[in-house]
Amino acid sequence: MSSRLLEDLNPEQLAAVTLPRESAMILAGAGSGKTRVLTTRIAWLIETRQVSPLGLIAVTFTNKAAREMLTRISAMLPINTRGMWVGTFHGLANRMLRAHHRDAGLPQTFQIMDTADQIALVKRMQKANGIDEETFKPRDTAWFISAQKEAGRRPAAVEACDDHTRQLVEIYRLYEAQCQREGVTDFAELILRSYELLARNEAIREHYRARFAHILVDEFQDTNRLQFDWLKLIAGPGNAVFAVGDDDQSVYSFRGANVANMRDFEREFAARTVIKLEQNYRSHGNILDAANALIGHNRQRLGKNLWTSEGKGEPIRLFEARTDGEEAQFIVEQVREARASGVPLREVALLYRSNAQSRVLEHALFAASLPYRVYGGLRFFERQEVKHALAYLRLVANPGDDAALLRVINFPARGIGARSIEQLQDAARGAGVSLWQAACARGGTRAAAEPPKKGIESFVLLVDRLREECAGATLPETIEAVIERSGLRAFYETEREGADRLANLDELVNAAAQFADDPMRLLELEPAGELDAQSAQQQPGAVPAAAADAGAAPDADALLLQFLAHASLEAGDNQAEAGQDALQLMTVHAAKGLEFHTVFASGLEEGLFPHENSLDDPGGVEEERRLMYVAVTRARRRLYLTFAQSRMLHGQTRYNLASRFLREIPIGLLKRLSPAYERGSDSTGFARPGAAAAYAPVSVRAAPRAQSDPGSPFRIGQNVRHGKFGAGVIIGAEGRGADARVQVNFGREGVKWLALAYAKLDAA
């Protein structure tokens, strides 16, 4: 049957859209038009009267995707999409429970709790049952409960191997009873209870099987086991399940996504048809060839090969920097060149594996006055954990800072409620003093040897001890002390997804170390003068501002004040306005589903990307490789891959090997760029702004000699190769002549000292 809906579809897309009523897996590669295929399939089924708009169900993973699907269907057909069952798993499960609330054991007006509401309920329930919050932190308890529900387990089904877990299971049971009494559900409960409703009630199950002849699922690779089983209950023997997904882009295992669902689909849903959408409409050929070669190293995949009719395009640029700062500077220069050539900043994306990496990049963009926007997140100095740490630092510098005090007086929680804070504010207003002075008067202080008390007194004691410990300490030492003693590190260590927040706190220490070591950066800030000193003296307990001349090194107190000012400036200035053309910064996870003219994939080093947590797990490395595949396939025309020989991580300089993923891309696809220091540059070691020849192709690197021995052909940070241990990077050197030896990090083979007189070591 001819239809305008089928115009301009390629053969594979056409076959997918016009499939008969049968279950099928559509392996949709990146940029292959999967959303078009999915929505056109729905429109074609309706137009050809194979199903009514209310006779199908389409499941997505985000409300945005569901809205886009409905918008596209409305544009294709003159129908009212309002009543169609198109939505997220949670949204559709909620709709089903509303319709059958009695059978589901829920009140008609049941409410859905967000994460904050869930934690608050856990806290109330634990308090009512005399359960210690220190032993069973409400946030951790809520995490445990959600994990059990997502695995489809009620309390009776949870295996408890120790007393702690048995107590958690009992809390889970009490939590369920509390939710039932209050008529509320959490997000995980929606799908679990909907699944149980279908599993135990044959009449309801058969009703939906008869109603939904066609079941369509987007991003099938992101389904977890409970969602998979929920779909199986809706899909009876006569239903057609049209699953669209890409196992090569399954990157959400930390959220429970199970890539094995893709492999199990054919068996569980009796699917006889697999259609591969391999023609890519996004990227040039070299980018796709790199992506295919990279993902080909994964063993557990269904297999497909992306191709395009758009030609090979430009080679992929590979840049090796000496430091993470030089890497950021290189990116800035390339962004400037792209902008000058007519590429809008909004079409340029800067990707990184971890949120903490954005700090160095943001600073370089800030210094270059390039507007940018952090997609799907906050700028570094605006992130919650960073602002908490900065608030404590502000109190160390000046306890009279009311805004800083209010931010952290009860974070992490120390038993100071809203009523106590209101009373403190009333007392401060009545006496005409700062909140700190009112807190000191109300809480008092104790000798350092005495144990801390709860409430306001414990907070006063904490700040006093911090100020004593930080007196005369270096800036990085001050920040490390604040992160540890304040309880911020311990708090985020217990968060379900606290690893990123901890990495950001470590990066704050890095920022301080680099700030303290960079005299040029200090010149950006006005030296504190008499007016600042007088202002500070108005706040009892404040650190006096230094009035040193511009040529003198600032003391520790003045340096802290300057760093806090620097953080405020970078948090507030250069913020891209709504609608303004701005560079896009984001993690690779956040980039999934997006595309850009130019993409920079940065920080491609072992331990960073792939992440160190994945290195001992083959399945973890495969997921990291899928994440790298996502990064590569975001680029339409130009792709840069960058890494650094040395990088500040967790307050220390590390020398990492280049990422294994770089070695998995055919060398013929790469154009290696050399930094300016190999071609001559100014005294800073960076390219002069606007220099056209700052970066050029290079084949052999001329390595500076190791500092410990002028006669050595090796240097710290250099990539080398050993006949037995393989690729490595030099991280230390000592001795001279026949006694010279180097320390080499060989990754999985470990760190080894090698005598140059005997070791067969070659420059990589």
Secondary structure, DSSP 8 states (H G I E B T S, - for coil): ---GGGTT--HHHHHHHT--SS-EEEEE-TTS-HHHHHHHHHHHHHHTTSS-TTSEEEEESSHHHHHHHHHHHHHHSS---TT-EEEEHHHHHHHHHHHTHHHHT--TT-EE--HHHHHHHHHHHHHHTT--TTTS-HHHHHHHHHHHHHTT--GGG----SHHHHHHHHHHHHHHHHHHHHTEE-HHHHHHHHHHHHHH-HHHHHHHHHH-SEEEESSGGG--HHHHHHHHHH--TT-EEEEEE-GGG---GGGT--THHHHHHHHHTT--EEEEE-B-SSS-HHHHHHHHHHHTT-SS------B-SS---S-EEEEEEEEHHHHHHHHHHHHHHHHHTT--GGGEEEEESSGGGHHHHHHHHHHTT--EEETTS--GGGSHHHHHHHHHHHHHH-TT-HHHHHHHTTSS--S--HHHHHHHHHHHHHHT--HHHHHHHHH----TTS---STHHHHHHHHHHHHHHHTT--HHHHHHHHHHHTSHHHHHHTSTT-HHHHHHHHHHHHHHHHHHH-HHHHTTS----HHHHHHHHTSTT--------TTS---HHHHHHHHHHHHHHHHHTTB--TT---EEEEEHHHHTT--EEEEEE---BTBBTTBGGGTT-HHHHHHHHHHHHHHHTTEEEEEEEEEEEEEEETTEEEE--B-HHHHTS-GGGEEEEE-GGGT---TTSS--TT-TTSSEE-SS------TT-TT-S--TT-EEEETTTEEEEEEEEE--GGG-EEEEE-GGG-EEEEETTT--EEE-
